[in-house]
């Protein structure tokens, strides 16, 4: 260990994803002395980030948004238009909106992260009054997961499914080639504002997730059903990440986990960036005034919301495709407040409790409700064998298209239903 240490600062942020960068940026504006640590601090973030526009904090400039969707579409048993503006964030625009020029930057890997000290790989010790750990999620293992395989398609090619200014938030139409006895998945497809559309087959709630080769097969089946032919050279995006990262405990003498690492990954959807951005000022104000940031970020109302959403995650992970469609059909028949309570509100426990009860009560046939609440088929898909990717490689999806080899390595997490 080096006997030289960087002088103590007010705040140290470990990890410069969107959440960590926002923390550092807002702390600097609040007059705090800030140190940031990341092995590649200038790297542009790989995942695609999306959110509801009304979730974003007022201080974020319009340039952080790449494309807006006035009323995204959900396909369950019927088509639903969600009258709530949605957006894809611009990675370059978001980064430019969060300058950290006045922070001390260490382009290094943290080997130890404690409540007031961070040790770097070269032995340097960084000391701070408060340390935030925003390094993202730990490894997946067999935890309940979000898995997605996205293919970036030119907008003119994608037009038969997703026109300019439109988006598919969840598409449960039976076009992905999965049978009734296979774990369910849906399509997420939005324009990115750069002349491309991402088509992303997504699975939520399975232990260990769904493998990339299976998600890719399903994505290609959906595109083929709409006459969309690919060359096989289109860029791809992959994601596997846990959905069950719990909020931190109060009063624990350790670095404060924030963002997806700190329980802000939505258990039922996989969103985290918008909620994290919205809570940055709460965390900074707590640091500035000497209060416990964990207590301020996680009052009992927010913890109760998290607890109820976890029950929703467990339900998602044991449903069949038909049951999933019935459940989402029931949910998207709820009013705007109920939908927002599940999809985005941090602490609206009363509305969330109401919409969860109503969703179960209106899911039909009646016997499916037992699966949703876990009285039957609690471990339906545990240990399901998805087979090998070998049969997919080199397969033709049409006379004009080929399938590129898939990659089962995680590149995420991404955002939205991804």
Residue pairs with C-beta under 8 A, 6 or more apart in sequence:
1 119
1 123
1 125
2 122
2 123
2 124
2 125
4 124
5 124
5 125
5 126
5 127
6 35
6 104
6 106
6 124
6 125
6 126
6 127
7 127
8 127
8 128
8 129
9 32
9 33
9 34
9 35
9 104
9 126
9 127
9 128
9 129
10 27
10 32
10 33
10 34
10 128
10 129
10 130
10 287
11 23
11 24
11 27
11 32
11 33
11 34
11 35
11 128
11 129
11 130
11 131
11 132
11 287
12 34
12 35
12 36
12 37
12 118
12 126
12 127
12 128
12 130
12 131
12 132
13 20
13 23
13 24
13 27
13 34
13 35
13 36
13 37
13 131
13 132
13 134
14 20
14 36
14 37
14 38
14 110
14 113
14 118
14 131
14 132
14 133
14 134
14 135
14 255
15 37
15 38
15 133
15 134
15 135
15 136
15 261
16 24
16 36
16 38
16 41
16 100
16 134
17 45
17 134
17 135
17 136
17 259
18 45
18 49
18 89
18 94
18 98
18 273
18 276
18 277
19 134
19 258
19 259
19 260
19 264
19 272
19 273
19 276
19 277
19 280
20 36
20 38
20 132
20 134
20 135
20 258
20 259
21 36
21 95
21 98
21 100
22 98
22 276
22 277
22 280
23 132
23 134
23 258
23 280
23 283
23 284
24 34
24 36
24 98
24 100
24 103
25 98
25 99
25 100
26 59
26 280
26 281
26 284
27 34
27 284
27 287
28 34
28 100
28 102
28 103
30 284
30 285
30 288
31 288
32 284
32 287
32 288
34 100
34 102
34 103
34 104
35 103
35 104
35 105
35 106
35 126
35 128
36 100
36 103
36 104
36 105
36 106
37 106
37 108
37 110
37 118
37 120
37 126
38 105
38 106
38 107
39 107
39 108
39 109
40 107
41 105
41 107
44 91
44 92
44 95
45 91
45 95
46 237
46 411
47 237
47 239
47 411
47 412
47 413
47 414
47 415
47 418
48 88
48 150
48 192
48 198
48 237
48 414
48 415
48 416
48 418
49 88
49 89
49 91
49 94
49 273
49 414
49 415
49 416
50 86
50 87
50 88
50 89
50 190
50 271
50 415
50 416
50 418
51 86
51 87
51 89
51 271
51 273
51 274
51 344
51 415
51 416
52 84
52 85
52 86
52 87
52 274
52 343
52 344
53 65
53 68
53 85
53 86
53 87
54 84
54 85
55 274
55 275
55 278
55 344
56 64
56 87
56 274
56 277
56 278
57 277
57 278
57 280
57 281
59 281
60 94
60 97
60 277
61 93
61 97
63 90
63 93
63 96
63 97
64 89
64 90
64 93
64 94
64 97
65 87
65 88
65 89
65 90
65 93
66 87
66 88
66 89
66 90
66 91
66 93
66 192
66 193
66 194
67 87
67 88
67 165
67 190
67 191
67 192
67 193
68 85
68 86
68 87
68 165
69 85
69 86
69 87
69 165
69 166
69 167
69 190
69 191
70 85
70 165
71 81
71 82
71 83
71 84
71 85
72 81
72 82
72 84
72 86
72 166
72 167
72 168
72 169
72 190
73 79
73 80
73 81
73 82
73 166
73 167
73 168
73 169
73 171
74 80
74 81
74 82
74 168
74 169
74 170
74 171
74 328
74 332
75 168
75 170
75 171
75 172
75 173
76 170
76 172
76 325
76 326
76 328
76 329
76 332
77 325
77 326
77 329
78 329
80 332
82 169
82 332
82 339
83 336
84 336
84 339
84 340
86 167
86 169
86 190
88 190
88 191
88 192
88 193
88 416
89 273
89 415
90 193
106 120
106 124
106 126
108 120
108 121
108 122
108 124
109 120
109 121
110 118
110 119
110 120
110 121
110 135
111 119
111 120
111 121
112 118
112 119
113 131
113 133
113 135
113 255
114 131
114 254
114 255
115 131
115 253
115 254
115 255
116 127
116 128
116 129
116 130
116 131
117 125
117 126
117 127
117 128
117 131
118 125
118 126
118 128
118 131
118 255
119 125
119 126
120 126
129 287
130 256
130 287
130 293
131 255
131 256
132 255
132 256
132 257
132 258
132 283
132 293
133 255
133 256
133 257
133 258
133 261
133 262
134 257
134 258
134 259
134 261
134 262
135 261
136 259
136 260
136 261
136 413
137 241
137 242
137 245
137 260
137 261
137 265
137 413
138 242
138 245
138 261
140 208
140 209
140 240
140 241
140 242
140 410
141 208
141 242
142 207
142 208
143 207
143 208
143 242
143 243
143 244
144 205
144 206
144 207
144 242
144 243
144 244
144 267
144 313
144 314
144 317
145 203
145 205
145 206
145 207
145 208
145 209
145 240
145 241
145 242
145 243
146 202
146 203
146 204
146 209
146 239
146 240
146 241
146 243
146 270
146 412
146 413
146 418
147 202
147 203
147 206
147 209
147 210
147 211
147 212
147 215
147 239
147 240
148 188
148 200
148 201
148 202
148 203
148 215
148 237
148 238
148 239
148 412
148 414
148 418
149 200
149 201
149 212
149 215
149 216
149 219
149 236
149 237
149 238
149 406
150 198
150 199
150 200
150 219
150 236
150 237
150 238
150 239
150 414
150 418
151 198
151 199
151 200
151 216
151 219
151 220
151 223
151 230
151 234
151 235
151 236
151 237
152 192
152 196
152 197
152 198
152 234
152 235
152 236
152 237
153 196
153 197
153 198
153 199
153 223
153 228
153 230
153 234
154 195
154 196
154 197
155 164
155 191
155 195
155 196
155 197
157 228
157 229
157 230
158 189
158 191
158 196
158 197
158 199
158 228
160 226
160 227
160 228
161 168
161 189
161 197
161 199
161 222
161 223
161 226
161 228
162 168
162 189
162 190
162 191
162 197
162 199
164 191
165 191
166 191
167 189
167 190
167 191
168 187
168 188
168 189
168 190
169 188
169 416
169 417
170 186
170 187
170 188
170 328
170 417
171 186
171 187
171 188
171 189
171 222
172 184
172 186
172 321
172 324
172 325
172 328
173 187
174 321
175 187
175 221
175 222
175 225
175 226
176 185
176 187
176 201
176 218
176 219
176 221
176 222
177 217
177 218
177 221
178 184
178 185
178 218
178 321
180 320
180 321
180 322
181 320
182 321
182 384
183 203
183 206
183 210
183 381
183 384
184 203
184 319
184 320
184 321
184 324
185 201
185 202
185 203
185 210
185 215
185 218
186 201
186 202
186 324
186 417
187 199
187 200
187 201
187 202
187 219
187 222
188 198
188 199
188 200
188 201
188 202
188 416
188 417
188 418
189 197
189 198
189 199
189 200
190 197
190 198
190 416
191 197
192 198
198 237
199 219
199 222
199 223
200 219
200 237
200 414
200 418
201 215
201 216
201 218
201 219
201 222
202 215
202 270
202 417
202 418
203 209
203 210
203 215
204 243
204 268
204 269
204 270
204 313
204 316
204 317
204 417
205 243
205 313
205 314
205 315
205 316
205 317
205 318
206 317
206 381
206 384
207 317
207 381
207 382
209 240
210 386
211 386
211 389
211 408
212 238
212 240
212 389
212 406
212 407
212 408
213 386
213 388
213 389
213 392
213 406
213 408
214 386
214 387
216 236
216 392
216 403
216 406
217 392
220 230
220 397
220 403
223 229
223 230
223 397
224 397
224 398
229 397
229 398
229 400
229 401
230 397
230 401
231 400
231 401
231 402
232 401
232 402
232 403
232 404
233 404
234 404
236 404
236 406
236 407
237 411
237 412
237 414
238 407
238 408
238 409
238 410
238 411
238 412
239 410
239 411
239 412
239 413
239 414
239 418
240 410
240 412
241 260
241 265
241 270
241 410
241 412
241 413
242 265
243 265
243 266
243 267
243 268
243 270
243 313
244 267
244 310
244 313
245 260
245 261
245 262
245 263
245 265
246 263
246 306
247 262
247 263
247 294
247 297
247 298
247 302
247 303
247 306
248 254
248 256
248 257
248 262
248 263
248 294
248 298
249 294
250 292
250 294
250 295
250 298
251 292
251 294
252 294
256 262
256 283
256 293
256 294
257 263
258 264
258 276
258 283
258 293
258 297
259 272
259 273
259 276
260 272
260 276
260 413
262 297
263 298
263 306
264 272
264 275
264 276
264 279
265 271
265 272
265 413
266 272
266 275
266 309
266 343
266 344
267 306
267 309
267 310
267 312
267 313
268 309
268 312
268 313
268 316
268 342
269 343
269 416
269 417
270 413
270 414
270 415
270 416
270 417
270 418
271 343
271 344
271 415
271 416
272 413
272 415
273 415
274 344
274 415
275 344
275 346
278 346
279 297
279 346
282 293
282 296
282 297
283 293
283 296
283 297
285 291
285 296
286 292
286 293
286 295
286 296
286 297
287 293
299 347
301 347
301 348
301 349
302 346
302 347
304 349
305 341
305 345
305 346
305 347
305 348
305 349
305 352
308 349
308 352
308 353
308 356
309 342
309 352
311 356
312 342
312 356
314 374
315 327
315 371
315 372
315 373
315 374
316 324
317 381
318 371
318 374
318 377
318 378
318 379
318 380
318 381
319 327
319 368
319 371
319 372
319 380
320 371
320 380
323 363
323 368
323 371
323 372
326 363
326 364
326 365
326 368
327 359
327 363
327 368
327 372
330 358
330 359
330 360
330 362
330 363
330 364
331 339
331 342
331 355
331 359
332 339
333 362
334 355
334 358
334 359
337 348
337 351
338 351
338 352
338 354
338 355
338 358
339 355
340 348
340 351
341 348
341 351
341 352
341 354
341 355
342 352
342 355
342 356
345 351
345 352
360 369
360 372
360 373
361 369
363 369
363 372
370 376
370 377
371 377
371 380
389 405
389 406
389 408
392 403
392 406
393 403
393 405
393 406
394 402
394 403
395 402
395 403
396 402
396 403
397 403
412 418
